[in-house]
Amino acid sequence: MKKEIDLTQVRYIAHLSRLELSPEEEEKFTEQLAKILSYVNKLREVNTENVPPTFHVLPLKNIFRDDKLNLSLSQEEALSNAPKHKYKQFQVPRIIG
Amino acid sequence: MNYQVNIGLEVHVELSTKTKLFCGCSTQFGAPPNTQICPVCLGLPGVLPVINKKAVKFTIITALALNCQISKFCRFSRKNYYYPDLPKNYQISQYEEPLAKNGYLEIILNKRKKRIGIERVHLEEDAGKLVHGTNPEDIKFSFVDYNRCGIPLMEIVSCPDISSPEEAYIYLIELRKILRYLKVSDCNMEEGSLRCDANISLTLPGEKMGTKTELKNMNSFKEIKDGLSAEIERQSHLLNKGEKIIQETRLWDPKKKKTISMRGKEEAQDYRYFPEPDLLPLEISKEWENNLRLSLPELPQQKYRRFIQEYGLPEYDAGVITNSQEIADYFEKCVKYYHHPKIVSNWIMGEILRLLKEENISIEKIKVSPEKMGELLKEIEKGVISRNLAKDILSKMFKTGKSASQIIKEDGSQQLSDEKKLKKLVDEVIKENPEAIESIRKGKKKAVGFLIGEVMKKTKGKANPRLVNNLLKEELEENL
């Protein structure tokens, strides 16, 4: 069977997800992801020629809400889970110079 | 070399709904940081977004005004990227199935019409606001306010049909006018409710389109014009030297007046869009589309043409008056009370717009009702007040909301047309200014104007200028 995923792809995905992986983890995840993909690939065996694509598992559409105000969190609650905050704002490492 | 310029604009507009796109948090600008957020717009686990119907309606209305085809079926996608302005690490946007596509906007440049294609109009959520630390102890940090996160953002993407910075400028002015007529956004650039990025490429005639760059960080229409000019100059300079354009994102630096490469972000963008599983698809019925089409107001260009035809306004006047729907409405109401459209338009373009600007108020809050404005203009026509006096009276009306007749009564500012009184004043002035008389005798006609001015001074501007002029001429002829 053709290999579904290789080390380069795992490193690329890890980078896009901002994950730092050890070389062991990279190996391990390559293997695991390949297994997952080949399992999901079983679906390809099903004949779907006359089946329209499913956009959503629920047979619903056009579920709207009105433009009405709802309560927001208090500032304290909003910041309560932040590892760091200052000036009532979430503090993060500086990204751009 | 003479390159053909291709510019496409991506305009982001914050819709003026009361609440956010997927939750009931307020969209009010200027609230203290992180006071208008909830589990939904923070993307906490397990929450479910539900779309704001008004935001969808505003987007469809805009798309219809831009002559677009409305999609019968559309859905949302997740655009994945890691940046602290988005707490979810993805933005809910639209990708393959925008709400609308294939429209156009007509602009007029040097009296010639040109259609700029609209590729798509879609709906997405805005991101939070990052402020980079400036204090020495904060220099390694940025601070995030998520109030803006989740505010409905409409993206309007033009085709690369724009062929100069001037055209881009006019396109934006026209687009903003339409958005304001539709009342879907206040389009305030300072508050970030209208933002614009540009794609630019240069092409030699007969060749296929050149490599484009994306230009960001332009914070006013003027900066957009300047930024585009600078980028066109940079690209043509490189091409003339035989060098290649690198496809990249560049930032406009308004201080250095040039565009700078946004290094570090050069890796290919990979947003891994996939359908948003938490939202249900939208099916826009023909009925809804037709109802919204019928609800469209008269658009700026239709109004402009009507004002020329119906009121006989010059093109320039029609342009200024229809710049804002509220000014246009005020004009039409005034004309009902005073049937000389050109005179009304002169007073609105001159005095009214000046007073509004000086006092920094909008026409909706003006104290001079159209009826009172009409009355003032009638007083001038009857000769009760001079045009100059009317200007003073108007600024008093503007401040107090009183009517012209009331102010004239209170100030005794009725125009002085009593011939006997005026003749006496004219005689006085002639006696008091022998040098002026001497100059007139020597043929200097200018001094006549000076004498008229002196009479006006004595009457605090109330004298009927035509009468003074006649009286003065008679007296001078006798004396000389």
Chai-1 contact restraints between the chains, C-beta under 6 A:
chainA,res_idxA,chainB,res_idxB,connection_type,confidence,min_distance_angstrom,max_distance_angstrom,comment,restraint_id
A,R18,B,Y82,contact,1.0,0.0,6.0,A-B,restraint_1
A,F55,B,R75,contact,1.0,0.0,6.0,A-B,restraint_2
A,F55,B,P281,contact,1.0,0.0,6.0,A-B,restraint_3
A,H56,B,L280,contact,1.0,0.0,6.0,A-B,restraint_4
A,L60,B,L280,contact,1.0,0.0,6.0,A-B,restraint_5
A,K61,B,L280,contact,1.0,0.0,6.0,A-B,restraint_6
A,K61,B,P281,contact,1.0,0.0,6.0,A-B,restraint_7
A,K61,B,E283,contact,1.0,0.0,6.0,A-B,restraint_8
A,N62,B,L282,contact,1.0,0.0,6.0,A-B,restraint_9
A,N62,B,E283,contact,1.0,0.0,6.0,A-B,restraint_10
A,I63,B,L280,contact,1.0,0.0,6.0,A-B,restraint_11
A,F64,B,I51,contact,1.0,0.0,6.0,A-B,restraint_12
A,F64,B,K53,contact,1.0,0.0,6.0,A-B,restraint_13
A,R65,B,V50,contact,1.0,0.0,6.0,A-B,restraint_14
A,R65,B,N52,contact,1.0,0.0,6.0,A-B,restraint_15
A,D67,B,T17,contact,1.0,0.0,6.0,A-B,restraint_16
A,D67,B,K18,contact,1.0,0.0,6.0,A-B,restraint_17
A,D67,B,T19,contact,1.0,0.0,6.0,A-B,restraint_18
A,D67,B,N52,contact,1.0,0.0,6.0,A-B,restraint_19
A,D67,B,K54,contact,1.0,0.0,6.0,A-B,restraint_20
A,L69,B,T19,contact,1.0,0.0,6.0,A-B,restraint_21
A,L69,B,G24,contact,1.0,0.0,6.0,A-B,restraint_22
A,L69,B,S26,contact,1.0,0.0,6.0,A-B,restraint_23
A,N70,B,G24,contact,1.0,0.0,6.0,A-B,restraint_24
A,S72,B,C25,contact,1.0,0.0,6.0,A-B,restraint_25
A,S72,B,Q36,contact,1.0,0.0,6.0,A-B,restraint_26
A,S72,B,I37,contact,1.0,0.0,6.0,A-B,restraint_27
A,S72,B,C38,contact,1.0,0.0,6.0,A-B,restraint_28
A,L73,B,C38,contact,1.0,0.0,6.0,A-B,restraint_29
A,Q75,B,N34,contact,1.0,0.0,6.0,A-B,restraint_30
A,Q75,B,T35,contact,1.0,0.0,6.0,A-B,restraint_31
A,A78,B,N34,contact,1.0,0.0,6.0,A-B,restraint_32
A,A78,B,I37,contact,1.0,0.0,6.0,A-B,restraint_33
A,Y87,B,F143,contact,1.0,0.0,6.0,A-B,restraint_34
A,K88,B,P33,contact,1.0,0.0,6.0,A-B,restraint_35
A,Q89,B,P33,contact,1.0,0.0,6.0,A-B,restraint_36
A,Q89,B,F143,contact,1.0,0.0,6.0,A-B,restraint_37
A,Q89,B,V144,contact,1.0,0.0,6.0,A-B,restraint_38
A,Q89,B,D145,contact,1.0,0.0,6.0,A-B,restraint_39
A,F90,B,V144,contact,1.0,0.0,6.0,A-B,restraint_40
A,Q91,B,F141,contact,1.0,0.0,6.0,A-B,restraint_41
A,Q91,B,F143,contact,1.0,0.0,6.0,A-B,restraint_42
A,V92,B,P84,contact,1.0,0.0,6.0,A-B,restraint_43
A,V92,B,S142,contact,1.0,0.0,6.0,A-B,restraint_44
A,R94,B,H132,contact,1.0,0.0,6.0,A-B,restraint_45
A,R94,B,K140,contact,1.0,0.0,6.0,A-B,restraint_46
A,R94,B,F141,contact,1.0,0.0,6.0,A-B,restraint_47
A,R94,B,S142,contact,1.0,0.0,6.0,A-B,restraint_48
